[in-house]
Amino acid sequence: MAANSPVYGFLLSTANRLGDSSTNIFRSNEADIVDTVTRRQSGEPVRLLSVVGARPNFMKLAPLVTELSKLPEFRHRLVHTGQHYDDQLSGSFFQQLGLPRPDVNLEVGSGTHAAQTAEVMKRIEPVIEHYKPAAVLVVGDVNSTLAAALVAAKMKIPVAHIEAGLRSFDLTMPEEINRRLTDAVSDFLFVTERSGVDNLLREGVSRTKIFLVGNVMIDCLLRHRKLASQSNLLTDLGIRKKGLPVRDYGVLTLHRPSNVDDAKVLRGILEAIGEIAQDFPIFFPVHPRTQRNLERFRLTRLTSNALDRPASGLVLLEPLGYLDFLALNDAARIVFTDSGGIQEETTVLGVPCLTLRNNTERPATIVRGTNHLVGVDPDRIVSAARSALAGVRRMKRRPPLWDGRAAERIVAVLHRRLVD
């Protein structure tokens, strides 16, 4: 890439703002960069580059950063694509999860799927070109994941996909396209549950690429659950008072375009949740996209404000940091969501979860966990909620290897393949 190109100039200015360690990525010249084999033989650390772009991926990456920092054999750099650019959806996570500030922030921002994917590809290529990692680590199924994987694969850099093999079998979901294509170009496929292994084998993937390691999202949850219990959020919301048990409440999250971009669907979901919320408050941390549509479709009348501390109703909250959100879910009577990660978290927390979708790429949360698929039909949502609330909480039955040690297993595989 030419030194006077606009993209190179942008990245160099970003590196300068972020400090010496990232500046070196861009100021290295070709004479200073040697291949991975030579670096290993000379005793230099093996370089790894991780790419993170969206809120759930921050939690998944944090345990890996911790494990990699224990081994001098690795030199790890972190790229934040800026796909989530609101501080409440990204910046606060680095602080709460103990992640270092990114070595590079690509500042991509929002856009159409094509524009966002293309922009990440354009901006990350010189990062990979100048840092010359032994492998690029990508997480989950967002546009940043696919973009980084495609660039690395075309540059003949091994790709490690964390959370590989998950399938909803619904190609109308952008995430399904992203994860299938990312898996297709990856060299290390780190899988969270047995269904992922089965999916990859059916697709003809070599067993030598597949590693069932467990769930790094659960690593993060288990490491932070005690700290989250110290959150003041429940007190601030008026549902926890000194000397008294926590009042019943529920949680709702919505962000998928199929649920929030259609006025009829969104209204039906909110009306159904509102019916359940006649009995106790249901707190709704609102994603920025959803907030815009609530206003656009004039649906805010179906909600109330958290500052009023209502005894019931659908209560809007600002987006929450990880620890507050974990505390909110942990003590909830029921959770409604269209998020994949929350299906996993509620399984470990033992909280009944109603997934407002017709499919899930995480079947272990249904087979062994507390998750129920209910779709978006209002009558079905209400019926399923009443049934879940009338029953006894399920015993916690974690899927195999959801034990808080997935990151250790991933790092062990990388060490065996790239260092030993």
C-alpha positions as CSV (number, residue, x, y, z in Angstrom):
1,M,0.0,0.0,0.0
2,A,1.4,3.4,-0.9
3,A,2.5,5.6,2.0
4,N,0.5,8.5,0.6
5,S,-2.8,6.6,0.2
6,P,-5.8,8.0,2.1
7,V,-6.3,4.7,4.0
8,Y,-2.7,4.5,5.1
9,G,-2.7,8.1,6.2
10,F,-5.9,7.5,8.2
11,L,-4.4,4.4,9.9
12,L,-1.1,6.1,10.7
13,S,-2.9,9.0,12.3
14,T,-5.0,6.5,14.3
15,A,-1.8,4.7,15.4
16,N,-0.2,8.0,16.5
17,R,-3.2,8.7,18.7
18,L,-3.1,5.3,20.3
19,G,0.6,5.3,21.3
20,D,3.9,3.7,20.4
21,S,2.9,0.0,20.3
22,S,0.4,0.6,17.5
23,T,2.5,3.2,15.7
24,N,5.2,0.5,15.2
25,I,2.7,-1.6,13.3
26,F,2.6,1.0,10.6
27,R,6.1,2.4,10.7
28,S,7.8,-1.0,10.3
29,N,9.4,-1.4,6.9
30,E,9.8,-4.5,4.9
31,A,13.4,-5.0,6.1
32,D,12.2,-5.2,9.7
33,I,9.5,-7.8,9.1
34,V,10.6,-11.5,8.8
35,D,8.4,-14.6,8.4
36,T,6.9,-16.5,11.2
37,V,9.3,-19.4,11.1
38,T,12.3,-17.1,11.3
39,R,10.8,-15.2,14.3
40,R,10.2,-18.5,16.1
41,Q,13.7,-19.7,15.4
42,S,15.2,-16.5,16.6
43,G,13.2,-16.7,19.9
44,E,10.9,-13.8,19.1
45,P,7.3,-14.1,20.2
46,V,4.7,-15.4,17.8
47,R,2.5,-12.5,16.7
48,L,-1.3,-12.8,17.0
49,L,-3.8,-10.2,15.9
50,S,-7.4,-10.3,17.2
51,V,-10.2,-8.4,15.6
52,V,-13.3,-7.2,17.6
53,G,-16.1,-5.1,16.3
54,A,-19.4,-5.6,18.2
55,R,-20.6,-5.7,21.8
56,P,-20.8,-9.5,22.3
57,N,-17.4,-10.0,20.9
58,F,-15.8,-7.9,23.6
59,M,-16.9,-10.3,26.3
60,K,-15.7,-13.3,24.2
61,L,-12.3,-11.9,23.6
62,A,-11.5,-10.8,27.2
63,P,-10.7,-14.3,28.5
64,L,-8.4,-14.9,25.6
65,V,-6.5,-11.7,26.1
66,T,-6.0,-12.7,29.8
67,E,-4.7,-16.2,28.8
68,L,-2.4,-14.9,26.1
69,S,-0.9,-12.3,28.4
70,K,0.4,-15.2,30.6
71,L,2.6,-16.6,27.8
72,P,5.7,-14.7,26.7
73,E,5.8,-16.9,23.6
74,F,3.0,-14.8,22.1
75,R,2.8,-11.1,21.2
76,H,-0.8,-10.1,20.9
77,R,-2.3,-7.0,19.3
78,L,-6.0,-5.9,19.4
79,V,-7.9,-4.2,16.5
80,H,-11.2,-2.6,17.2
81,T,-13.1,-2.1,13.9
82,G,-15.4,0.5,15.4
83,Q,-18.5,-1.4,14.1
84,H,-20.1,-0.5,17.4
85,Y,-18.9,3.0,18.1
86,D,-21.3,4.2,20.9
87,D,-19.2,4.3,24.1
88,Q,-21.9,2.4,26.0
89,L,-21.7,-0.4,23.5
90,S,-17.9,-0.5,23.3
91,G,-15.7,1.8,25.3
92,S,-17.0,0.9,28.7
93,F,-16.5,-2.8,27.9
94,F,-12.8,-2.4,27.6
95,Q,-12.6,-0.9,31.1
96,Q,-15.0,-3.3,32.8
97,L,-13.6,-6.5,31.2
98,G,-10.0,-5.5,31.8
99,L,-9.2,-5.4,28.1
100,P,-6.3,-3.2,27.1
101,R,-7.1,-0.2,24.9
102,P,-7.1,-1.3,21.2
103,D,-3.8,-1.0,19.4
104,V,-5.8,0.2,16.4
105,N,-9.3,1.5,16.1
106,L,-10.5,1.5,12.5
107,E,-13.4,3.8,13.3
108,V,-15.6,2.2,10.6
109,G,-19.0,3.1,12.1
110,S,-22.3,2.1,10.7
111,G,-23.5,1.5,7.2
112,T,-25.1,-1.1,4.9
113,H,-23.8,-4.6,5.2
114,A,-21.8,-4.2,2.0
115,A,-20.4,-0.8,2.9
116,Q,-19.4,-1.8,6.4
117,T,-17.8,-5.1,5.4
118,A,-15.9,-3.4,2.6
119,E,-14.7,-0.6,4.8
120,V,-13.4,-3.0,7.4
121,M,-11.6,-5.0,4.7
122,K,-10.0,-1.8,3.2
123,R,-8.9,-0.5,6.6
124,I,-7.6,-3.7,8.1
125,E,-5.5,-4.9,5.1
126,P,-2.6,-2.5,5.9
127,V,-2.7,-3.5,9.6
128,I,-2.2,-7.2,8.7
129,E,0.3,-6.3,6.0
130,H,2.6,-4.5,8.3
131,Y,2.2,-6.5,11.5
132,K,2.5,-9.9,9.7
133,P,0.8,-12.0,12.4
134,A,1.1,-15.8,12.5
135,A,-2.7,-15.9,12.8
136,V,-5.7,-13.6,12.9
137,L,-8.3,-14.4,15.5
138,V,-11.9,-13.4,14.7
139,V,-14.9,-13.9,16.9
140,G,-18.6,-14.5,16.4
141,D,-20.6,-13.7,13.2
142,V,-20.7,-9.9,12.6
143,N,-19.6,-8.0,9.5
144,S,-16.2,-7.3,11.1
145,T,-15.7,-11.1,11.6
146,L,-16.2,-11.9,8.0
147,A,-14.3,-8.9,6.7
148,A,-11.1,-9.6,8.7
149,A,-11.3,-13.4,7.9
150,L,-11.5,-12.7,4.1
151,V,-8.6,-10.3,4.1
152,A,-6.4,-12.6,6.2
153,A,-7.2,-15.7,4.1
154,K,-6.4,-13.9,0.9
155,M,-3.1,-12.8,2.4
156,K,-2.4,-16.4,3.3
157,I,-2.5,-15.7,7.0
158,P,-4.1,-18.5,9.1
159,V,-7.6,-17.6,10.5
160,A,-8.8,-18.8,13.9
161,H,-12.6,-18.5,14.2
162,I,-13.9,-18.5,17.7
163,E,-17.5,-19.7,18.0
164,A,-17.3,-21.6,14.8
165,G,-19.9,-24.1,13.4
166,L,-23.1,-22.5,14.8
167,R,-25.9,-22.7,12.3
168,S,-29.5,-21.4,12.3
169,F,-30.0,-22.7,8.7
170,D,-31.8,-19.4,8.0
171,L,-30.0,-17.6,5.2
172,T,-32.2,-14.5,5.6
173,M,-30.1,-13.8,8.7
174,P,-26.9,-11.8,7.8
175,E,-25.2,-13.5,10.7
176,E,-25.7,-16.9,9.1
177,I,-24.0,-15.9,5.9
178,N,-21.2,-14.3,7.9
179,R,-20.5,-17.4,10.0
180,R,-20.7,-19.9,7.1
181,L,-18.3,-17.9,5.0
182,T,-15.9,-17.3,7.9
183,D,-15.8,-21.0,8.7
184,A,-15.1,-21.7,5.0
185,V,-11.8,-19.7,5.0
186,S,-10.7,-20.5,8.6
187,D,-7.8,-22.8,9.6
188,F,-8.7,-23.2,13.3
189,L,-12.4,-23.7,14.1
190,F,-13.0,-23.3,17.8
191,V,-16.5,-24.7,18.6
192,T,-18.7,-24.0,21.6
193,E,-21.1,-27.0,21.5
194,R,-21.4,-30.4,19.9
195,S,-23.9,-29.2,17.2
196,G,-21.2,-27.0,15.8
197,V,-18.9,-30.0,15.3
198,D,-21.7,-31.9,13.6
199,N,-22.5,-29.0,11.3
200,L,-18.9,-28.6,10.2
201,L,-18.4,-32.3,9.6
202,R,-21.6,-32.4,7.5
203,E,-20.2,-29.6,5.4
204,G,-17.1,-31.6,4.7
205,V,-14.6,-29.8,7.0
206,S,-11.6,-31.8,8.0
207,R,-11.6,-33.0,11.6
208,T,-8.1,-31.7,12.0
209,K,-9.4,-28.1,11.9
210,I,-12.2,-28.6,14.4
211,F,-11.7,-28.1,18.2
212,L,-14.5,-28.4,20.7
213,V,-13.3,-26.1,23.4
214,G,-16.4,-24.7,25.1
215,N,-17.7,-21.2,25.3
216,V,-15.6,-18.1,25.9
217,M,-18.7,-16.1,26.6
218,I,-19.3,-18.3,29.6
219,D,-15.7,-17.9,30.7
220,C,-16.3,-14.1,30.9
221,L,-19.6,-14.5,32.7
222,L,-18.2,-16.9,35.4
223,R,-15.2,-14.6,35.9
224,H,-17.3,-11.5,36.4
225,R,-20.5,-12.8,38.1
226,K,-19.3,-12.0,41.7
227,L,-18.2,-8.6,40.7
228,A,-21.5,-8.0,38.9
229,S,-23.4,-8.9,42.1
230,Q,-22.0,-5.7,43.6
231,S,-23.7,-3.5,41.0
232,N,-26.1,-0.8,42.5
233,L,-28.4,-1.1,39.5
234,L,-31.2,-3.1,41.2
235,T,-31.2,-0.7,44.1
236,D,-31.3,2.3,41.7
237,L,-34.3,0.7,39.9
238,G,-36.1,0.3,43.2
239,I,-36.4,-3.5,43.0
240,R,-33.9,-4.3,45.7
241,K,-34.2,-2.8,49.2
242,K,-32.0,-3.5,52.2
243,G,-33.3,-6.4,54.2
244,L,-35.9,-7.4,51.6
245,P,-35.9,-10.0,48.8
246,V,-35.5,-8.7,45.3
247,R,-38.9,-8.0,43.7
248,D,-40.0,-10.0,40.7
249,Y,-39.1,-8.4,37.4
250,G,-38.2,-9.4,33.8
251,V,-35.8,-8.3,31.1
252,L,-36.3,-7.6,27.4
253,T,-33.7,-7.1,24.7
254,L,-34.4,-6.5,21.0
255,H,-32.0,-5.6,18.2
256,R,-32.5,-7.8,15.2
257,P,-33.7,-6.0,12.1
258,S,-36.4,-8.6,11.5
259,N,-37.9,-7.7,14.9
260,V,-37.3,-3.9,15.2
261,D,-37.5,-2.6,11.6
262,D,-41.0,-3.8,11.0
263,A,-43.6,-1.6,12.8
264,K,-46.2,-4.4,13.0
265,V,-43.8,-7.0,14.4
266,L,-42.3,-4.6,16.9
267,R,-45.7,-3.4,18.0
268,G,-46.9,-7.0,18.5
269,I,-43.9,-7.9,20.6
270,L,-44.2,-4.8,22.8
271,E,-47.9,-5.4,23.3
272,A,-47.3,-9.0,24.3
273,I,-44.5,-8.1,26.7
274,G,-46.7,-5.3,28.0
275,E,-49.4,-7.8,28.9
276,I,-46.9,-9.9,31.0
277,A,-45.6,-6.6,32.5
278,Q,-49.0,-6.0,34.1
279,D,-47.8,-8.2,37.0
280,F,-44.2,-6.8,37.5
281,P,-41.8,-4.5,35.7
282,I,-40.0,-5.7,32.6
283,F,-36.8,-3.7,32.0
284,F,-35.8,-3.0,28.5
285,P,-32.3,-1.7,27.9
286,V,-32.8,-0.2,24.4
287,H,-30.3,-0.7,21.6
288,P,-29.8,2.6,19.6
289,R,-31.3,1.0,16.5
290,T,-34.4,0.0,18.4
291,Q,-34.7,3.4,20.1
292,R,-34.8,5.1,16.7
293,N,-37.6,2.8,15.6
294,L,-39.6,3.2,18.7
295,E,-39.7,6.9,18.0
296,R,-40.1,6.5,14.3
297,F,-43.1,4.2,14.7
298,R,-44.5,6.2,17.7
299,L,-44.4,3.2,20.0
300,T,-42.8,4.9,23.0
301,R,-46.3,5.2,24.4
302,L,-46.2,1.4,25.1
303,T,-43.3,2.0,27.6
304,S,-42.5,4.0,30.7
305,N,-39.4,5.6,32.1
306,A,-37.1,4.0,34.6
307,L,-36.8,7.2,36.6
308,D,-40.5,6.8,37.6
309,R,-39.7,3.5,39.3
310,P,-43.0,1.9,38.2
311,A,-44.3,-1.2,39.9
312,S,-45.2,-2.7,36.6
313,G,-45.0,-2.1,32.9
314,L,-42.4,-2.1,30.2
315,V,-39.6,0.1,31.5
316,L,-37.0,1.7,29.1
317,L,-33.4,1.8,30.2
318,E,-30.3,3.3,28.6
319,P,-27.9,0.7,27.2
320,L,-26.1,-0.9,30.1
321,G,-22.5,-1.8,30.7
322,Y,-21.6,-5.5,30.9
323,L,-21.5,-5.8,34.7
324,D,-24.9,-4.0,35.2
325,F,-26.5,-6.0,32.5
326,L,-25.2,-9.3,34.0
327,A,-26.5,-8.3,37.4
328,L,-29.9,-7.5,35.8
329,N,-30.2,-10.8,34.1
330,D,-28.9,-12.8,37.0
331,A,-31.7,-11.9,39.3
332,A,-34.5,-11.8,36.7
333,R,-37.6,-13.9,36.9
334,I,-37.7,-14.2,33.1
335,V,-35.8,-12.9,30.1
336,F,-37.2,-12.2,26.6
337,T,-34.6,-11.7,23.9
338,D,-33.6,-12.1,20.2
339,S,-29.9,-12.3,21.1
340,G,-27.8,-15.5,20.7
341,G,-25.4,-14.6,23.6
342,I,-28.2,-14.0,26.1
343,Q,-29.6,-17.5,25.3
344,E,-26.2,-18.8,26.5
345,E,-25.9,-16.6,29.5
346,T,-29.4,-17.4,30.8
347,T,-28.7,-21.1,30.4
348,V,-25.8,-20.8,32.9
349,L,-27.6,-18.4,35.2
350,G,-30.7,-20.8,35.3
351,V,-33.1,-18.0,34.2
352,P,-36.0,-18.9,32.0
353,C,-35.4,-17.4,28.5
354,L,-38.0,-16.9,25.7
355,T,-36.2,-16.3,22.4
356,L,-38.2,-14.1,20.1
357,R,-37.1,-15.9,16.9
358,N,-38.2,-19.0,15.0
359,N,-34.8,-20.6,15.0
360,T,-31.6,-20.6,17.0
361,E,-28.0,-21.4,16.1
362,R,-27.4,-22.5,19.8
363,P,-29.5,-25.7,20.3
364,A,-27.6,-26.6,23.4
365,T,-29.5,-23.8,25.2
366,I,-32.7,-25.6,24.5
367,V,-31.6,-29.2,25.0
368,R,-29.7,-28.6,28.2
369,G,-30.6,-25.0,29.1
370,T,-33.5,-22.8,30.0
371,N,-34.2,-21.4,26.5
372,H,-37.5,-21.7,24.6
373,L,-38.1,-20.7,21.0
374,V,-41.4,-18.8,20.8
375,G,-41.2,-16.7,17.6
376,V,-42.9,-13.3,17.4
377,D,-46.6,-14.2,17.5
378,P,-48.0,-12.1,20.4
379,D,-50.4,-14.8,21.6
380,R,-47.6,-17.4,21.6
381,I,-45.3,-15.1,23.5
382,V,-47.9,-14.5,26.2
383,S,-48.8,-18.2,26.5
384,A,-45.2,-19.3,26.7
385,A,-44.4,-16.6,29.3
386,R,-47.3,-17.6,31.5
387,S,-46.2,-21.2,31.3
388,A,-42.6,-20.4,32.2
389,L,-43.6,-18.2,35.1
390,A,-46.0,-20.9,36.5
391,G,-43.2,-23.5,36.5
392,V,-40.3,-24.1,38.7
393,R,-36.9,-22.8,37.6
394,R,-35.0,-25.5,35.7
395,M,-31.9,-27.0,37.3
396,K,-28.8,-25.5,35.8
397,R,-27.5,-28.0,33.3
398,R,-24.5,-26.5,31.5
399,P,-23.5,-27.9,28.1
400,P,-20.2,-29.8,28.2
401,L,-17.1,-27.7,28.6
402,W,-19.0,-24.5,29.5
403,D,-16.8,-24.5,32.6
404,G,-14.9,-21.2,32.3
405,R,-11.8,-22.7,30.7
406,A,-12.6,-22.4,27.0
407,A,-9.9,-19.7,26.6
408,E,-7.3,-21.9,28.1
409,R,-8.1,-24.6,25.6
410,I,-8.0,-22.2,22.7
411,V,-4.6,-20.9,23.7
412,A,-3.3,-24.4,24.2
413,V,-4.2,-25.3,20.6
414,L,-2.6,-22.2,19.3
415,H,0.5,-22.8,21.3
416,R,0.7,-26.4,20.1
417,R,0.2,-25.5,16.4
418,L,2.2,-22.2,16.2
419,V,4.9,-22.4,18.9
420,D,5.8,-26.0,19.8
